[in-house]
């Protein structure tokens, strides 16, 4: 939608309107740059003073901030959530494909639901099932006997291997690979012997996967991504990983094989998580976390040394490297003090 009346927007957001409901909103913009045809939002009261100079046509805010607003306003409980809904309402992103392109290669045995679109040079192999309103972008590949649920959108140049299950209402961005072999090998006197990966990848409903992410198929059992999971760009999810419902994974995360992550977790960017262990529900791992052991209690976990000026970091590193020796000296002093007390 390219434009909407403010009153209509208020109704869709279940917001209380203050001001001219006939104002036509043509876009969303940050508060510092919004013009009279655009709407902005205030989600943090610390920036309330910026309302005085705001040139937007309207502002989405909380009731407490309304007295400071000099333009039309939509009052809601959660302005940031309202912003997300506004962006959906006014989204003008084109579909990954429209209709079925003449150059698409679709096996006659594939089953296509109503209103399916397949882009140029896409390949749909035998036994594939595409639900209603599925969109497959240009150059994408969907392997044999894969099932993709209704209203799922797959952007250009995505590879979905054979026997994969993707749920309804999912979104997969370009260059992602789902269902490639997991990294499974046995060693025979120095020579690596490949272990065929016989499992699959099962992806739930409403899952979003960023660009250039890889989700490997299971070795014997399946790799499983729960409902409502969001995965950022350039993540590596190894074979037999299980990710619980509504967990968020930021960019560049690496998950080793047979890891189980609970529900409603948040994994910060560039984190590395060891395999063959479990992380419980409602865990937050901050950016660049190195998770080497199971996490059994909900909470926020961090690792590593935050950025410091190089000179300070060198001193910190030197101290860290000497902790073992310092510990020995401290214990020696404690033993000496104990002996002196006797």
C-alpha positions in Angstrom: 0.0 0.0 0.0 1.5 3.3 -1.1 -0.8 5.6 0.9 -3.5 5.5 3.6 -5.7 7.8 5.5 -4.6 8.4 9.1 -8.1 7.4 10.4 -7.9 4.1 8.5 -4.4 3.4 9.8 -5.6 4.1 13.3 -8.4 1.6 12.9 -6.0 -1.1 11.6 -3.6 -0.5 14.5 -6.4 -0.3 17.1 -5.0 3.1 18.0 -6.6 6.2 19.4 -6.6 9.1 16.9 -5.7 12.6 17.9 -5.9 15.1 15.0 -7.0 15.1 11.4 -8.1 11.6 10.3 -8.2 12.7 6.7 -4.5 13.2 6.6 -3.0 11.0 3.9 0.1 9.1 5.0 2.4 8.1 2.2 5.3 6.6 4.1 7.1 5.9 7.4 10.3 7.7 8.3 12.6 8.4 11.3 11.6 11.3 13.5 14.5 13.5 12.5 13.7 13.3 8.7 10.0 12.7 8.5 8.0 15.2 6.4 4.3 16.3 6.5 3.2 13.3 4.4 4.9 10.7 6.6 4.3 9.1 9.9 7.0 8.3 12.6 7.0 6.8 16.1 8.4 7.4 19.5 9.1 4.2 21.5 11.5 5.6 24.1 10.5 8.5 26.4 14.2 9.5 26.6 13.8 11.0 23.1 10.6 12.9 24.0 12.2 16.3 23.5 12.6 15.5 19.8 8.8 15.8 19.4 9.2 19.6 19.6 11.0 19.8 16.2 9.3 16.9 14.5 8.0 17.7 11.0 6.1 14.5 10.5 2.4 14.5 9.6 1.7 12.2 12.6 3.5 10.4 15.4 2.7 7.0 17.0 3.4 7.2 20.7 2.2 6.4 24.2 -0.4 8.3 26.2 2.2 9.8 28.5 4.0 11.4 25.5 0.9 12.9 23.9 1.1 16.3 25.7 4.5 16.9 24.1 3.3 16.2 20.5 2.5 19.1 18.3 1.1 17.2 15.3 -1.5 14.5 14.8 -0.9 11.4 16.9 -1.9 7.7 17.2 -1.8 6.6 20.8 -1.0 2.9 21.4 0.4 0.8 24.2 3.5 -0.3 22.3 4.7 2.1 19.6 7.5 -0.1 18.4 5.1 -3.0 17.8 2.7 -0.6 16.1 5.6 0.5 13.9 6.1 -3.2 12.9 2.4 -3.4 11.9 2.5 -0.1 10.1 5.4 -1.3 8.0 3.5 -4.4 7.1 0.4 -2.4 6.1 2.5 0.0 3.9 4.9 -2.6 2.6 5.6 -2.2 -1.1 8.1 -5.1 -1.5 7.3 -6.9 -4.8 6.6 -10.6 -4.7 9.6 -12.9 -5.5 7.7 -14.1 -8.6 4.3 -13.7 -10.3 2.5 -16.5 -12.1 4.6 -19.3 -13.6 7.4 -18.2 -15.9 7.7 -20.0 -19.2 11.3 -20.9 -18.5 10.5 -22.6 -15.1 11.1 -26.3 -15.2 8.4 -28.2 -13.3 8.2 -31.9 -13.2 4.8 -33.2 -14.3 4.5 -35.2 -11.0 4.8 -32.1 -8.9 1.6 -31.0 -7.1 0.9 -27.2 -7.2 -1.8 -25.6 -5.1 -3.9 -22.7 -6.1 -2.2 -19.4 -7.0 1.3 -20.8 -7.0 4.0 -18.6 -8.7 7.3 -19.9 -10.0 10.0 -17.5 -11.3 12.3 -17.7 -14.3 14.6 -20.7 -14.5 13.4 -22.2 -11.3 13.4 -26.0 -11.0 10.7 -28.0 -9.3 11.6 -31.7 -9.2 9.4 -34.8 -9.1 7.2 -35.4 -6.1 7.3 -31.9 -4.9 4.2 -30.5 -3.2 3.6 -26.7 -3.2 0.7 -25.4 -1.1 -1.7 -22.6 -2.0 -0.1 -19.2 -2.7 3.5 -20.5 -2.5 6.0 -18.3 -4.4 9.3 -19.7 -5.7 11.7 -17.0 -6.8 13.8 -17.0 -10.0 16.6 -19.5 -10.2 15.6 -21.4 -7.1 15.8 -25.2 -6.9 13.3 -27.5 -5.0 14.5 -31.1 -4.8 12.5 -34.3 -5.1 9.7 -35.1 -2.7 10.0 -31.7 -0.8 6.8 -30.2 0.7 6.4 -26.4 1.0 3.3 -25.2 3.0 0.8 -22.5 1.9 1.8 -18.9 1.6 5.5 -19.6 2.0 7.7 -17.3 -0.1 11.1 -18.3 -1.4 13.3 -15.6 -2.9 15.7 -16.0 -5.9 18.5 -18.6 -6.0 17.5 -20.5 -2.9 18.4 -24.3 -2.9 16.0 -26.7 -1.1 17.3 -30.2 -1.3 15.3 -33.4 -1.6 12.8 -34.6 1.1 12.6 -31.3 3.0 9.5 -30.1 4.8 8.9 -26.3 5.1 5.7 -25.2 6.9 3.2 -22.5 6.1 3.8 -18.7 6.0 7.6 -19.0 5.9 10.0 -16.6 4.2 13.4 -17.7 2.9 15.8 -15.1 1.5 18.2 -15.5 -1.5 21.2 -17.9 -1.6 20.1 -19.9 1.4 20.7 -23.6 1.2 18.4 -26.0 3.1 19.1 -29.7 3.3 22.7 -30.0 2.2 24.8 -32.8 3.7 25.8 -32.5 7.3 29.5 -32.7 8.1 29.7 -36.4 8.9 32.8 -38.5 8.3 34.6 -41.5 9.9 38.3 -41.8 9.9 40.0 -44.9 8.5 43.7 -44.7 9.2 44.0 -41.1 8.2 41.5 -41.2 5.3 38.1 -39.6 5.7 35.1 -41.8 4.9 31.9 -39.9 4.1 28.8 -40.8 6.0 25.7 -40.2 3.9 23.3 -37.9 5.7 20.0 -39.8 5.7 17.8 -37.5 7.7 15.9 -34.4 6.5 15.2 -30.8 7.6 11.8 -30.1 9.1 10.9 -26.4 9.3 7.8 -25.2 11.1 5.3 -22.5 10.3 6.0 -18.8 10.2 9.8 -19.3 10.1 12.0 -16.6 8.5 15.5 -17.3 7.2 17.9 -14.7 6.0 20.3 -14.7 3.1 23.2 -17.1 2.7 22.2 -19.3 5.7 22.8 -23.0 5.6 20.7 -25.6 7.4 22.2 -29.1 7.0 20.1 -32.2 6.9 20.2 -34.7 9.7 22.6 -37.7 9.8 19.9 -40.3 10.8 17.2 -38.2 12.4 16.1 -34.7 11.3 17.3 -31.2 11.8 14.3 -29.4 13.2 13.4 -25.7 13.2 10.4 -24.9 15.3 7.4 -22.6 14.7 8.0 -18.8 14.6 11.8 -19.1 14.6 13.7 -16.2 13.0 17.2 -16.8 11.6 19.4 -13.9 10.3 21.9 -13.9 7.4 25.0 -16.1 7.1 24.2 -18.6 9.8 25.4 -22.2 9.9 23.1 -24.7 11.4 24.6 -28.2 11.4 23.0 -31.6 11.2 20.5 -32.7 13.8 20.3 -29.3 15.5 16.9 -28.6 17.1 15.7 -25.0 17.6 12.6 -24.4 19.7 9.6 -22.3 18.9 10.0 -18.5 18.6 13.8 -18.5 19.1 15.7 -15.7 17.4 19.2 -16.2 15.9 21.2 -13.2 14.8 23.7 -13.0 11.9 26.8 -15.1 11.6 25.9 -17.7 14.3 27.5 -21.1 14.1 25.7 -24.1 15.7 27.5 -27.4 15.8 25.7 -30.7 15.3 23.2 -32.3 17.6 22.7 -29.1 19.6 19.2 -28.5 21.1 18.1 -25.0 21.8 14.9 -24.3 23.7 12.0 -22.0 23.1 12.0 -18.2 23.2 15.8 -18.0 23.2 17.8 -15.1 21.7 21.3 -15.9 20.2 23.5 -12.8 19.6 25.4 -12.3 16.4 28.6 -14.2 15.7 28.1 -16.6 18.6 29.6 -20.1 18.4 27.7 -22.9 20.1 29.1 -26.4 20.7 27.2 -29.5 19.7 25.8 -32.5 21.5 24.4 -30.4 24.3 21.2 -28.5 25.3 20.3 -24.9 26.0 17.1 -24.5 28.0 14.2 -22.2 27.3 14.4 -18.4 27.6 18.2 -18.1 27.4 19.8 -14.9 25.9 23.4 -15.3 24.6 25.0 -11.9 23.9 27.0 -11.3 20.7 30.1 -13.3 20.1 29.3 -15.7 22.9 31.2 -18.9 22.9 29.0 -21.6 24.4 30.9 -24.7 25.3 28.7 -26.2 28.0 25.0 -26.8 28.4 22.9 -24.0 29.8 20.3 -25.3 32.3 18.9 -22.0 33.8 17.1 -19.2 31.9 19.0 -15.9 31.9 21.5 -13.7 30.0 24.9 -15.2 29.3 28.1 -13.5 27.9 31.7 -14.4 27.2 34.8 -12.8 25.9 36.4 -9.4 26.6 34.6 -6.3 25.2 36.6 -4.0 22.9 39.2 -1.9 24.6 42.0 0.5 23.3 44.8 -1.8 22.1 47.2 -0.7 24.9 44.6 -1.6 27.5 43.7 -4.8 25.8 47.4 -5.9 25.8 47.6 -5.4 29.5 44.3 -7.3 30.1 45.5 -10.1 27.9 48.8 -10.3 29.8 47.0 -10.5 33.1 44.7 -13.3 31.7 47.6 -15.3 30.5 49.2 -15.1 33.9 46.1 -16.1 35.9 47.4 -19.6 36.5 50.7 -18.4 37.9 49.0 -15.7 40.0 46.7 -18.4 41.4 49.6 -20.5 42.5 51.3 -17.5 44.2 48.0 -16.6 45.9 47.6 -20.1 47.3 51.2 -20.1 48.5 50.5 -16.9 50.4 47.3 -18.3 51.9 49.2 -21.4 53.0 51.9 -19.3 54.6 49.3 -17.2 56.4 47.6 -20.3 57.7 50.9 -21.6 59.0 51.6 -18.3 60.7 48.3 -18.5 62.5 49.0 -21.9 64.0 
